[in-house]
Structure formats: structure tokens, C-alpha cells
Amino acid sequence: MKMNRIVIYPKDIQAITGKSESGARRELVRIREKLGKASHQYVTVEEFCQYCGLSLESIRKLLNI
């Protein structure tokens, strides 16, 4: 059974945007702030796509999730 993950990590953002690790972490902080999430809460792939204006399907294909 293949498990699809729903959480996006800094390494994923690096692969998508070409940002450095610290830049990807800052991006996650910005998204959490925009969504009103606490620092311990996860950002989903869908939330990332909505924030960045990217297609969810294209990102899932790119990340193989």
C-alpha cells in the first residue's frame, strides 16, 4: 500500500523553487503566519500550492506523492 503524504517539508520547497534550505524554511514560516498556524503545526502540500499559486497535481507529480 502506497502512503501519500500531505505535509510539505523544506527539502520539497527547495526542489520546487530552487531556494536554499534557510530560504525554504523562511517560506514555511511565512505560509504559517499567513494561515494563522502555530509554529508546531504542519503546512500541507495543498496549502503550499494555494499560497504559491501552483497546481496541486503538478507538484504531486514532481514530488512523487
C-alpha positions as CSV (number, residue, x, y, z in Angstrom):
1,M,0.0,0.0,0.0
2,K,1.4,3.4,-1.0
3,M,1.0,6.1,1.6
4,N,0.6,9.6,0.2
5,R,1.9,12.2,2.5
6,I,0.2,15.6,2.8
7,V,2.8,17.6,4.6
8,I,5.4,19.7,2.8
9,Y,9.0,20.0,4.1
10,P,11.8,22.5,3.4
11,K,13.5,19.9,1.1
12,D,10.4,19.8,-1.0
13,I,10.3,23.6,-1.3
14,Q,13.9,23.6,-2.2
15,A,13.2,21.1,-5.0
16,I,10.3,23.1,-6.3
17,T,11.7,26.6,-6.1
18,G,15.4,26.2,-6.1
19,K,15.7,28.2,-2.8
20,S,18.3,27.5,-0.2
21,E,17.3,25.4,2.9
22,S,17.1,28.6,5.0
23,G,15.0,30.3,2.3
24,A,12.7,27.3,2.2
25,R,12.3,27.4,6.0
26,R,11.5,31.1,5.9
27,E,8.9,30.4,3.2
28,L,7.2,27.8,5.5
29,V,7.2,30.4,8.3
30,R,5.5,33.0,6.0
31,I,2.9,30.5,5.0
32,R,2.2,29.5,8.6
33,E,1.8,33.2,9.5
34,K,-0.5,33.9,6.6
35,L,-2.7,30.9,7.5
36,G,-2.7,31.7,11.3
37,K,-1.0,28.5,12.2
38,A,1.3,28.0,15.2
39,S,5.0,27.1,14.7
40,H,4.3,23.5,15.7
41,Q,1.6,23.0,13.1
42,Y,2.3,21.5,9.7
43,V,1.8,23.0,6.3
44,T,0.1,20.8,3.7
45,V,1.1,20.4,0.1
46,E,-2.3,21.8,-0.8
47,E,-1.9,24.9,1.4
48,F,1.6,25.5,-0.1
49,C,0.1,25.2,-3.6
50,Q,-2.7,27.7,-2.9
51,Y,-0.3,30.1,-1.3
52,C,2.2,30.0,-4.2
53,G,-0.5,29.7,-7.0
54,L,0.8,26.4,-8.2
55,S,-1.1,23.4,-9.5
56,L,-1.5,20.7,-6.8
57,E,-1.3,17.9,-9.4
58,S,1.9,19.2,-11.0
59,I,3.6,19.4,-7.6
60,R,2.4,15.9,-6.6
61,K,3.9,14.6,-9.8
62,L,7.1,16.5,-9.3
63,L,7.5,15.2,-5.7
64,N,6.1,11.7,-6.4
65,I,3.4,11.9,-3.7
